[in-house]
Amino acid sequence: MASLPLQSGDLGVQMGVIAAYLVVALAVGLLAYRVTSREAEDYYLASRSMGTVVLLFTTFATLLSAFTFFGGPDLAFNAGPEWILVMGLMDGILFAILWYVVGYKQWLVGRTQGYVTLGEMLGDRFGSTGLRALVAGISLFWLFPYVMLQQMGAGEALVGLTDGVVPYWAGAALITVFMIIYVVLAGLRGVAWTDTIQGLFMLTVTWAAVAWVLVAVGGPSAATSALAETNPDFLALGGGAGSFDLFTLSGGGLYSAKWMVSSAITIAFGVAMFPQINQRFFVAKSDRVLKRSFALWPVLVLLLFVPAFMLGSWARGLGVTVPEGGNVVPALLNEYTPVWFAALVIAGAMAAMMSSSDSMLLSGSSYLTRDIYRPLVDPDASSQREGWVARAGVVAFAVIAFVASLFRPGSLVQVGDTAFGGYAQLALPVIVALYWTRTNRNGMIAGLVGSQAFYLAHVFSPLPATYFGWDFALYGMLLGLVLTVGVSAVTSPTADEKTTRFTEGLRAD
């Protein structure tokens, strides 16, 4: 079934709804600006005062990116709904475990020592400004494709919503302008407030969209029957591209068990090292808040990912036509829901992407100023000068990412997956450092540099994407672990390393 052509006046309604929603989100940021101080701990960490609901939803909304709203449903549309197993089940559970393993320990250390960034924490523990800058540099490098991913998602969303009337570059430019304004003004408090509103809003409208579409097509049985007629293999493990044996982890096609497990691991470990997520490990006001948040996380993930990815799968059976350069969700909503509702869902998705982007830029600015500019360039910089450097860095970073997004270097899933894998290389050395007192500076540098070099060589050269069916990113993670532990075991710590920094004097309240 082809999508209906855009009617006269529809474009005005669509853009009006999107603009109104973004203005409301911006107003919340301006309100937060009035109550946020310019002190780093308040601006970047909201004075470590977040409660359960705000912490849970700001983490949730920060991850509600183009990867979730458009990349995932597009993958389900093209290959079947098993992506739910990776993002909904595996990563919902895996990241919750990592939130405890990494997040709780990092919260204890940060609360005791007053750290603001991951690089600051590791640099102090190992007595190394170079290590601090290395961690920040790696984090900023992989932040670039993920910011670009949001701009690509916004551009594709407007193409899909307006049947190509609004060009791709306009959507990418729109979200770029809003993310710059927002992060310069709001700080983490404003980001967290809008994240909470947008997280609740997106859960509501996603389920409303499912209900609206299913009522229009005759219910879930009718939608599933249509999918069974057009793509019966979508309803079995293998996603239309082969099948696999769960016991031997073998099989062909996109959704092989090894591919799914590899994706789940790299995404979950990568998320734990994202600057915008990792900094949220510092912000809970109590250990009870932190523990409640990661316990509720898997439920929240399933409540969003299952309906979003099923919309993509059902759209395949319903014969929805996706415009060139667009995404399946806007095309599906255009066909089965009113213009204003489709625009409202896309506006909320774009605002969620903006929340992801402004969180990334806010965290990125803290890494830039605290871990690179101040220790390496101008140790005596005033707070005002540091603030201007942060703002200039935000603008430059966002604009360069926007320009890169115009070249569309891959699909949303490909770009996102590359960033996840890059961050995942950080995770195991950091976990070792948090728990093993014999970890030393040499081991950390060897683990970080070795795993990143291995990963980059595979991303930017024609080396194999898998070895024995497993994604190369997993081998990079294992290499980082072996180097961190091995080099630490055969070398001695330097005199300025604080070997008990992460183990002694920690307090929960």
Secondary structure, DSSP 8 states (H G I E B T S, - for coil): -------TTHHHHHHHHHHHHHHHHHHHHHHHHHH--SSHHHHHHGGG-B-HHHHHHHHHHHH-SHIIIIIHHHHHHHH-TTHHIIIIIIHHHHHHHHIIIIIIHHHHHHHHH---SHHHHHHHHTT-HHHHHHHHHHHHHHHHHHHHHHHHHHHHHHHHHTTTSS-HHHHHHHHHHHHHHHHHHHHHHHHHHHHHHHHHHHHHHHHHHHHHHHHHHTSHHHHHHHHHHH-GGGGSTTTTS--EETTTTEE-STT-HHHHHHHHHHHHHHHHH-HHHHGGGG-BSSHHHHHHHHHHHHHHHHHHHHHHHHHHHHHHHTT----TT--HHHHHHHHHS-HHHHHHHHHHHHHHHHHHHHHHHHHHHHIIIIIIIIIII-TT--HHHHHHHHHHHHHHHHHHHHHHHTT--S-HHHHHHHHHHHHHHHHHHHHHHHH-TT--HHHHHHHHHHHHHHHHHHHSS---SEETTEEHHHHHHHHHHHHHHHHHHHS---TT--TTTTTSS----
